């Protein structure tokens, strides 16, 4: 009798486990990204040749908009850029989604030293899970802004125009 009860209990536990796995796989539908604004590579980080990774946890509302974005990463410059970018994402909410709906996005900021120079970074995506922002090194002379100087000739002492 004891062996029969043990077998019945094991069968029930196995069935419960199968149902749990099945319901979890049916309930987990992949998120689709409807809109993702192009991410920026922070100029200060680019000028310093900084690279880094940020993981942003976003809360997604019933309308598919990001309600909040909390990032953790290697530098506040990257965290801020990733959080601001993630706030602009728009998702297609799966039917029967359970709220609050959260998702993590991994942002990787990379400097491509072989890619020449380009002001706009290249973006590689594996949506909805990952974004890689690849920038070329900033050339120091490319970012120096010289204000226009009025062309005013002043007469030097001893020159014909000097009084």
Secondary structure, 3 states (H helix, E strand, C coil): CHHHHHHHHHHHHHHHHHHHHHHHHHHCCCCEEEECCCCCCCHHHHHCCCCEEEEEEEEECCCCEEEEEEEEECCHHHHHHHHHHHCCCEEECCCCCCCCEEEEEEEEEEEECCCCCCCCCEEEEECCCEEEEEEECCCHHHCCCCCCCCCCCCCCCCCCCCC
